[in-house]
């Protein structure tokens, strides 16, 4: 099975441990980004994983390419050009102090991309699945049109399409997001959302839910999923359910609506090491499980377990195997030493 993902990979700069910005004079430098994180997870699960973006030819751009190649991700169709790699600064939260992300991504190479940078017919040759997020069209420039071109070509090649709505208010307004995503979602087969994105992008929300107070009415998400599916004709709608107790402790679950049944996963109590990339690891787990032929119940259990494990791993990338995920999904979550 071959999966193509398309988006921006960024340089992540973060203080060590739980230090605040410049509490000491060192920062860890790694790479990450929504669709890149998905590509790495899928490569670790044993699928052919192809990542598409645009990066400069200088040493930092090449380091980003190398970070993907390390995991076996196909980087052959990464366009080269432009002057900079986007940066984000991450200060990890603890207890009642939330994490902080500061973005420095203006004029990055992917934002300067043009239609001619990507030969989608070649990119989708032999592909089974295409994944992008709502962050990619939000980057500005020609990105909405390029995403649409990719979706049209994916359909011409009979490729399934998934999209994580991933609304980012720092990139565009709700009105801009609604207009663009309403057009792009016409091509999407599997929609991934969370307790905020459906409301921010399409004005669809669950009743009796307080995401900041840790109160989630799971029954309300049945209505959200059905409204999304009815609006766009999605084959499946996955909604992640996060109850935030503190920056370190969350309860984590999800639901998958397949047009007939509403399948809720078990709930995990997470003591978080690094939550960045948690949603992306969920998306990757869902893509893998659906491509592997799992039924809806098993698919959502695999996806949530994959994401639960990601929350225990530093960095954006989820460094776990299928067997580790399946053990957790089957109920082995004690964390005991494996000998």
DRENDO-1510 file (C-alpha; in Angstrom, 1 decimal, always signed):
<recs>
REC; n; res; u; v; w
REC; 1; UNK; +0.0; +0.0; +0.0 .
REC; 2; UNK; +1.3; +3.5; -0.9 .
REC; 3; UNK; +0.2; +6.7; +0.8 .
REC; 4; UNK; +1.0; +10.3; -0.3 .
REC; 5; UNK; +0.9; +13.2; +2.1 .
REC; 6; UNK; +1.3; +16.9; +1.2 .
REC; 7; UNK; +2.1; +19.8; +3.5 .
REC; 8; UNK; +4.8; +21.9; +5.3 .
REC; 9; UNK; +7.6; +20.4; +7.4 .
REC; 10; UNK; +9.1; +22.9; +9.9 .
REC; 11; UNK; +12.1; +23.2; +12.1 .
REC; 12; UNK; +11.1; +22.8; +15.7 .
REC; 13; UNK; +13.2; +24.6; +18.3 .
REC; 14; UNK; +12.4; +23.8; +21.9 .
REC; 15; UNK; +14.0; +24.4; +25.3 .
REC; 16; UNK; +15.2; +21.2; +27.1 .
REC; 17; UNK; +12.6; +19.5; +29.3 .
REC; 18; UNK; +10.1; +21.9; +30.8 .
REC; 19; UNK; +12.3; +25.0; +30.7 .
REC; 20; UNK; +10.7; +28.2; +29.6 .
REC; 21; UNK; +12.0; +30.0; +26.6 .
REC; 22; UNK; +15.6; +31.1; +27.3 .
REC; 23; UNK; +15.5; +29.8; +30.8 .
REC; 24; UNK; +18.8; +28.2; +29.7 .
REC; 25; UNK; +20.9; +28.9; +26.6 .
REC; 26; UNK; +20.1; +25.7; +24.6 .
REC; 27; UNK; +17.3; +24.5; +22.4 .
REC; 28; UNK; +16.7; +21.2; +20.8 .
REC; 29; UNK; +16.4; +21.3; +17.0 .
REC; 30; UNK; +14.1; +18.7; +15.3 .
REC; 31; UNK; +11.6; +18.7; +12.4 .
REC; 32; UNK; +7.9; +18.2; +12.2 .
REC; 33; UNK; +4.7; +19.1; +10.6 .
REC; 34; UNK; +1.2; +17.6; +10.2 .
REC; 35; UNK; +1.5; +15.7; +7.0 .
REC; 36; UNK; +5.2; +14.9; +7.6 .
REC; 37; UNK; +4.3; +13.4; +10.9 .
REC; 38; UNK; +1.7; +11.2; +9.2 .
REC; 39; UNK; +4.2; +10.1; +6.6 .
REC; 40; UNK; +6.7; +9.0; +9.2 .
REC; 41; UNK; +4.1; +7.1; +11.2 .
REC; 42; UNK; +3.0; +5.2; +8.1 .
REC; 43; UNK; +6.6; +4.4; +7.2 .
REC; 44; UNK; +7.1; +3.0; +10.7 .
REC; 45; UNK; +4.0; +0.9; +10.2 .
REC; 46; UNK; +5.5; -0.7; +7.1 .
REC; 47; UNK; +3.6; +1.2; +4.3 .
REC; 48; UNK; +5.1; +2.9; +1.3 .
REC; 49; UNK; +5.0; +6.5; +2.4 .
REC; 50; UNK; +5.6; +9.4; +0.0 .
REC; 51; UNK; +5.9; +13.0; +1.3 .
REC; 52; UNK; +5.5; +16.0; -0.9 .
REC; 53; UNK; +6.4; +19.6; +0.0 .
REC; 54; UNK; +8.8; +22.4; -1.1 .
REC; 55; UNK; +12.1; +23.1; +0.6 .
REC; 56; UNK; +15.1; +25.3; +0.0 .
REC; 57; UNK; +18.3; +23.7; -1.3 .
REC; 58; UNK; +20.5; +24.9; +1.5 .
REC; 59; UNK; +21.7; +22.8; +4.5 .
REC; 60; UNK; +18.6; +23.3; +6.7 .
REC; 61; UNK; +16.3; +22.3; +3.8 .
REC; 62; UNK; +18.4; +19.2; +3.2 .
REC; 63; UNK; +18.4; +18.4; +6.9 .
REC; 64; UNK; +14.6; +18.3; +6.8 .
REC; 65; UNK; +14.7; +16.0; +3.8 .
REC; 66; UNK; +17.2; +13.7; +5.6 .
REC; 67; UNK; +15.0; +13.6; +8.8 .
REC; 68; UNK; +12.3; +12.0; +6.6 .
REC; 69; UNK; +14.7; +9.7; +4.7 .
REC; 70; UNK; +15.9; +8.3; +8.1 .
REC; 71; UNK; +12.5; +6.6; +8.5 .
REC; 72; UNK; +12.3; +5.4; +4.9 .
REC; 73; UNK; +9.9; +8.1; +3.7 .
REC; 74; UNK; +10.0; +8.6; -0.1 .
REC; 75; UNK; +11.2; +12.2; -0.6 .
REC; 76; UNK; +11.7; +12.0; -4.4 .
REC; 77; UNK; +8.9; +14.4; -5.2 .
REC; 78; UNK; +9.9; +17.2; -2.8 .
REC; 79; UNK; +10.2; +20.3; -4.9 .
REC; 80; UNK; +13.3; +22.4; -4.1 .
REC; 81; UNK; +13.5; +26.2; -4.1 .
REC; 82; UNK; +12.7; +29.2; -2.1 .
REC; 83; UNK; +14.8; +30.6; +0.7 .
REC; 84; UNK; +13.6; +29.4; +4.1 .
REC; 85; UNK; +12.3; +26.6; +6.2 .
REC; 86; UNK; +9.4; +27.6; +8.5 .
REC; 87; UNK; +10.2; +27.5; +12.2 .
REC; 88; UNK; +8.1; +26.9; +15.3 .
REC; 89; UNK; +9.2; +27.4; +18.8 .
REC; 90; UNK; +7.7; +25.1; +21.4 .
REC; 91; UNK; +7.6; +25.6; +25.2 .
REC; 92; UNK; +6.1; +22.5; +26.8 .
REC; 93; UNK; +3.6; +23.1; +29.5 .
REC; 94; UNK; +3.3; +21.4; +32.8 .
REC; 95; UNK; +0.6; +21.0; +35.4 .
REC; 96; UNK; -1.7; +24.1; +35.0 .
REC; 97; UNK; +0.8; +26.0; +32.7 .
REC; 98; UNK; -0.2; +25.3; +29.1 .
REC; 99; UNK; +2.3; +24.7; +26.2 .
REC; 100; UNK; +3.2; +27.6; +24.0 .
REC; 101; UNK; +3.8; +27.5; +20.2 .
REC; 102; UNK; +5.3; +30.5; +18.4 .
REC; 103; UNK; +5.4; +30.3; +14.6 .
REC; 104; UNK; +7.9; +31.9; +12.3 .
REC; 105; UNK; +6.8; +30.6; +8.9 .
REC; 106; UNK; +6.1; +33.6; +6.7 .
REC; 107; UNK; +7.7; +33.4; +3.3 .
REC; 108; UNK; +8.7; +29.8; +3.7 .
REC; 109; UNK; +9.4; +27.8; +0.6 .
REC; 110; UNK; +6.1; +25.9; +0.6 .
REC; 111; UNK; +4.2; +29.3; +0.7 .
REC; 112; UNK; +6.0; +30.3; -2.5 .
REC; 113; UNK; +5.0; +27.1; -4.3 .
REC; 114; UNK; +3.4; +27.2; -7.7 .
REC; 115; UNK; +1.3; +24.6; -9.6 .
REC; 116; UNK; +4.2; +23.7; -11.8 .
REC; 117; UNK; +6.3; +22.5; -8.9 .
REC; 118; UNK; +4.3; +19.2; -8.5 .
REC; 119; UNK; +3.6; +16.6; -11.2 .
REC; 120; UNK; +0.6; +15.0; -9.5 .
REC; 121; UNK; +0.2; +12.4; -12.2 .
REC; 122; UNK; +3.6; +11.0; -11.4 .
REC; 123; UNK; +3.2; +11.5; -7.6 .
REC; 124; UNK; +0.0; +9.5; -7.5 .
REC; 125; UNK; +1.2; +6.7; -9.8 .
REC; 126; UNK; +0.4; +3.5; -7.9 .
REC; 127; UNK; -0.9; +5.3; -4.8 .
REC; 128; UNK; -3.8; +4.1; -2.7 .
REC; 129; UNK; -4.3; +7.1; -0.4 .
REC; 130; UNK; -3.8; +10.8; -0.2 .
REC; 131; UNK; -3.7; +12.8; +3.0 .
REC; 132; UNK; -3.6; +16.5; +3.7 .
REC; 133; UNK; -4.7; +18.8; +6.5 .
REC; 134; UNK; -6.5; +22.2; +6.7 .
REC; 135; UNK; -3.1; +23.8; +7.6 .
REC; 136; UNK; -1.8; +23.3; +4.1 .
REC; 137; UNK; -4.4; +25.4; +2.2 .
REC; 138; UNK; -4.2; +28.0; +5.0 .
REC; 139; UNK; -0.5; +28.8; +4.2 .
REC; 140; UNK; -1.5; +31.4; +1.6 .
REC; 141; UNK; -0.2; +32.1; -1.9 .
REC; 142; UNK; -1.5; +29.5; -4.3 .
REC; 143; UNK; -1.9; +26.7; -1.7 .
REC; 144; UNK; -5.7; +26.4; -1.9 .
REC; 145; UNK; -5.5; +25.9; -5.7 .
REC; 146; UNK; -2.6; +23.5; -5.4 .
REC; 147; UNK; -4.5; +21.4; -2.8 .
REC; 148; UNK; -7.5; +21.4; -5.2 .
REC; 149; UNK; -5.3; +20.3; -8.1 .
REC; 150; UNK; -3.9; +17.5; -5.9 .
REC; 151; UNK; -7.4; +16.3; -4.9 .
REC; 152; UNK; -8.6; +16.3; -8.5 .
REC; 153; UNK; -5.6; +14.3; -9.7 .
REC; 154; UNK; -6.0; +11.9; -6.7 .
REC; 155; UNK; -9.6; +11.2; -7.8 .
REC; 156; UNK; -8.5; +10.7; -11.4 .
REC; 157; UNK; -6.1; +8.0; -10.1 .
REC; 158; UNK; -8.8; +6.4; -7.9 .
REC; 159; UNK; -7.0; +7.4; -4.7 .
REC; 160; UNK; -8.9; +7.7; -1.4 .
REC; 161; UNK; -8.5; +11.1; +0.2 .
REC; 162; UNK; -8.4; +11.9; +3.9 .
REC; 163; UNK; -8.3; +15.4; +5.5 .
REC; 164; UNK; -7.7; +16.5; +9.0 .
REC; 165; UNK; -9.6; +19.8; +9.3 .
REC; 166; UNK; -6.9; +21.3; +11.7 .
REC; 167; UNK; -8.1; +24.9; +11.9 .
REC; 168; UNK; -5.3; +27.4; +12.7 .
REC; 169; UNK; -6.6; +30.9; +13.6 .
REC; 170; UNK; -3.2; +32.4; +13.2 .
REC; 171; UNK; -3.1; +31.4; +9.5 .
REC; 172; UNK; -6.6; +32.4; +8.3 .
REC; 173; UNK; -10.0; +33.5; +9.4 .
REC; 174; UNK; -13.0; +31.2; +10.0 .
REC; 175; UNK; -14.6; +32.7; +6.9 .
REC; 176; UNK; -11.6; +32.0; +4.7 .
REC; 177; UNK; -11.3; +28.5; +6.1 .
REC; 178; UNK; -15.0; +27.8; +5.5 .
REC; 179; UNK; -14.8; +28.9; +1.9 .
REC; 180; UNK; -11.7; +26.9; +1.1 .
REC; 181; UNK; -12.5; +23.8; +3.0 .
REC; 182; UNK; -16.1; +23.7; +1.7 .
REC; 183; UNK; -14.6; +23.4; -1.8 .
REC; 184; UNK; -11.8; +20.9; -0.9 .
REC; 185; UNK; -14.0; +18.6; +1.2 .
REC; 186; UNK; -16.1; +17.8; -1.9 .
REC; 187; UNK; -13.2; +15.5; -2.8 .
REC; 188; UNK; -12.6; +14.0; +0.7 .
REC; 189; UNK; -13.6; +10.4; +1.6 .
REC; 190; UNK; -12.5; +10.3; +5.3 .
REC; 191; UNK; -12.7; +13.5; +7.4 .
REC; 192; UNK; -10.8; +13.8; +10.7 .
REC; 193; UNK; -11.8; +16.5; +13.2 .
REC; 194; UNK; -11.7; +17.3; +16.9 .
REC; 195; UNK; -14.0; +19.0; +19.4 .
REC; 196; UNK; -13.1; +22.5; +18.0 .
REC; 197; UNK; -12.3; +22.2; +14.3 .
REC; 198; UNK; -15.8; +21.3; +13.1 .
REC; 199; UNK; -17.2; +24.3; +14.9 .
REC; 200; UNK; -14.4; +26.7; +13.8 .
REC; 201; UNK; -14.5; +25.7; +10.1 .
REC; 202; UNK; -18.2; +24.8; +9.5 .
REC; 203; UNK; -20.0; +26.0; +12.6 .
REC; 204; UNK; -21.0; +22.5; +13.6 .
REC; 205; UNK; -20.6; +21.8; +17.3 .
REC; 206; UNK; -21.5; +19.3; +20.0 .
REC; 207; UNK; -24.0; +20.3; +22.7 .
REC; 208; UNK; -23.2; +20.4; +26.4 .
REC; 209; UNK; -19.4; +20.3; +25.9 .
REC; 210; UNK; -16.8; +22.3; +27.8 .
REC; 211; UNK; -13.4; +21.6; +26.3 .
REC; 212; UNK; -11.5; +23.8; +28.7 .
REC; 213; UNK; -13.3; +22.4; +31.8 .
REC; 214; UNK; -12.7; +18.8; +30.7 .
REC; 215; UNK; -16.4; +18.0; +30.1 .
REC; 216; UNK; -17.2; +16.1; +26.9 .
REC; 217; UNK; -20.7; +14.9; +26.0 .
REC; 218; UNK; -19.8; +12.0; +23.7 .
REC; 219; UNK; -23.3; +11.6; +22.5 .
REC; 220; UNK; -23.2; +15.1; +21.1 .
REC; 221; UNK; -20.5; +14.1; +18.6 .
REC; 222; UNK; -22.8; +11.6; +16.9 .
REC; 223; UNK; -24.7; +14.7; +15.6 .
REC; 224; UNK; -21.5; +16.4; +14.6 .
REC; 225; UNK; -20.3; +13.4; +12.6 .
REC; 226; UNK; -23.6; +12.9; +10.9 .
REC; 227; UNK; -23.9; +16.6; +10.0 .
REC; 228; UNK; -20.4; +16.5; +8.5 .
REC; 229; UNK; -21.1; +13.3; +6.5 .
REC; 230; UNK; -24.5; +14.6; +5.3 .
REC; 231; UNK; -23.0; +17.9; +4.2 .
REC; 232; UNK; -20.1; +16.5; +2.2 .
REC; 233; UNK; -20.9; +12.8; +1.6 .
REC; 234; UNK; -17.9; +11.6; +3.6 .
REC; 235; UNK; -17.6; +7.8; +3.8 .
REC; 236; UNK; -16.3; +8.1; +7.3 .
REC; 237; UNK; -15.9; +10.8; +9.9 .
REC; 238; UNK; -13.4; +10.4; +12.8 .
REC; 239; UNK; -13.6; +12.8; +15.8 .
REC; 240; UNK; -11.0; +12.8; +18.5 .
REC; 241; UNK; -12.2; +13.4; +22.0 .
REC; 242; UNK; -9.7; +15.0; +24.4 .
REC; 243; UNK; -10.6; +16.0; +28.0 .
REC; 244; UNK; -7.9; +18.2; +29.4 .
REC; 245; UNK; -7.3; +17.8; +33.1 .
REC; 246; UNK; -4.0; +19.6; +33.0 .
REC; 247; UNK; -1.1; +20.2; +30.6 .
REC; 248; UNK; +0.3; +16.8; +31.7 .
REC; 249; UNK; -2.8; +14.8; +32.1 .
REC; 250; UNK; -5.5; +14.2; +29.5 .
REC; 251; UNK; -8.2; +11.7; +28.8 .
REC; 252; UNK; -8.1; +10.6; +25.2 .
REC; 253; UNK; -10.6; +8.7; +23.0 .
REC; 254; UNK; -12.2; +9.0; +19.6 .
REC; 255; UNK; -15.3; +8.1; +17.6 .
REC; 256; UNK; -15.6; +6.8; +14.0 .
REC; 257; UNK; -18.9; +7.2; +12.1 .
REC; 258; UNK; -19.1; +5.0; +9.1 .
REC; 259; UNK; -22.5; +6.1; +7.8 .
REC; 260; UNK; -24.3; +3.4; +9.8 .
REC; 261; UNK; -22.6; +2.9; +13.2 .
REC; 262; UNK; -21.0; +5.3; +15.8 .
REC; 263; UNK; -17.9; +3.4; +17.1 .
REC; 264; UNK; -16.4; +4.9; +20.3 .
REC; 265; UNK; -13.0; +3.7; +21.4 .
REC; 266; UNK; -11.9; +3.0; +24.9 .
REC; 267; UNK; -10.6; +6.0; +26.8 .
REC; 268; UNK; -7.0; +6.4; +27.8 .
REC; 269; UNK; -5.7; +8.4; +30.7 .
REC; 270; UNK; -2.5; +10.0; +29.4 .
REC; 271; UNK; +0.4; +11.3; +31.4 .
REC; 272; UNK; +1.9; +13.4; +28.6 .
REC; 273; UNK; +5.6; +13.6; +27.6 .
REC; 274; UNK; +4.9; +15.5; +24.4 .
REC; 275; UNK; +1.5; +16.1; +22.9 .
REC; 276; UNK; +2.6; +17.7; +19.6 .
REC; 277; UNK; +1.8; +15.4; +16.8 .
REC; 278; UNK; -0.8; +13.5; +18.8 .
REC; 279; UNK; -3.5; +14.2; +16.2 .
REC; 280; UNK; -1.3; +13.3; +13.3 .
REC; 281; UNK; -0.4; +10.0; +14.9 .
REC; 282; UNK; -4.2; +9.3; +15.2 .
REC; 283; UNK; -4.7; +10.1; +11.5 .
REC; 284; UNK; -1.8; +7.8; +10.5 .
REC; 285; UNK; -3.2; +5.0; +12.7 .
REC; 286; UNK; -6.7; +5.5; +11.1 .
REC; 287; UNK; -5.2; +5.5; +7.6 .
REC; 288; UNK; -3.2; +2.4; +8.3 .
REC; 289; UNK; -6.0; +0.4; +9.9 .
REC; 290; UNK; -8.5; +1.3; +7.1 .
REC; 291; UNK; -6.0; +0.3; +4.4 .
REC; 292; UNK; -5.3; -2.9; +6.3 .
REC; 293; UNK; -9.0; -3.9; +6.1 .
REC; 294; UNK; -9.8; -3.4; +9.8 .
REC; 295; UNK; -13.5; -3.0; +10.6 .
REC; 296; UNK; -14.6; +0.4; +12.0 .
REC; 297; UNK; -14.4; -0.7; +15.6 .
REC; 298; UNK; -10.9; -2.1; +15.3 .
REC; 299; UNK; -9.8; +0.8; +13.2 .
REC; 300; UNK; -10.7; +3.4; +15.7 .
REC; 301; UNK; -9.1; +1.4; +18.5 .
REC; 302; UNK; -5.9; +1.1; +16.6 .
REC; 303; UNK; -5.8; +4.8; +15.8 .
REC; 304; UNK; -6.4; +5.9; +19.4 .
REC; 305; UNK; -3.9; +3.5; +20.7 .
REC; 306; UNK; -1.3; +4.8; +18.2 .
REC; 307; UNK; -1.9; +8.3; +19.3 .
REC; 308; UNK; -1.9; +7.4; +23.0 .
REC; 309; UNK; +1.6; +6.0; +22.5 .
REC; 310; UNK; +2.7; +9.1; +20.7 .
REC; 311; UNK; +2.0; +11.2; +23.7 .
REC; 312; UNK; +4.8; +9.3; +25.5 .
REC; 313; UNK; +7.4; +10.2; +22.9 .
REC; 314; UNK; +9.5; +13.4; +22.5 .
REC; 315; UNK; +9.3; +15.2; +19.2 .
REC; 316; UNK; +6.7; +15.4; +16.5 .
REC; 317; UNK; +7.3; +11.9; +15.0 .
REC; 318; UNK; +5.6; +8.8; +16.4 .
REC; 319; UNK; +8.3; +6.2; +16.7 .
REC; 320; UNK; +6.2; +3.1; +17.4 .
REC; 321; UNK; +5.5; -0.2; +15.5 .
REC; 322; UNK; +2.3; -1.9; +14.5 .
REC; 323; UNK; +2.9; -4.6; +17.2 .
REC; 324; UNK; +3.3; -2.1; +19.9 .
REC; 325; UNK; +0.0; -0.4; +18.9 .
REC; 326; UNK; -1.9; -3.6; +18.6 .
REC; 327; UNK; -0.7; -4.7; +22.1 .
REC; 328; UNK; -2.0; -1.5; +23.6 .
REC; 329; UNK; -5.3; -1.7; +21.6 .
REC; 330; UNK; -5.8; -5.2; +22.9 .
REC; 331; UNK; -5.6; -4.0; +26.5 .
REC; 332; UNK; -1.9; -4.2; +27.4 .
REC; 333; UNK; -1.4; -0.7; +28.8 .
REC; 334; UNK; +0.3; -1.4; +32.1 .
REC; 335; UNK; +3.6; +0.1; +31.0 .
REC; 336; UNK; +5.5; -2.8; +32.6 .
REC; 337; UNK; +9.1; -3.5; +31.5 .
REC; 338; UNK; +9.2; -5.8; +28.5 .
REC; 339; UNK; +11.8; -8.5; +28.7 .
</recs>
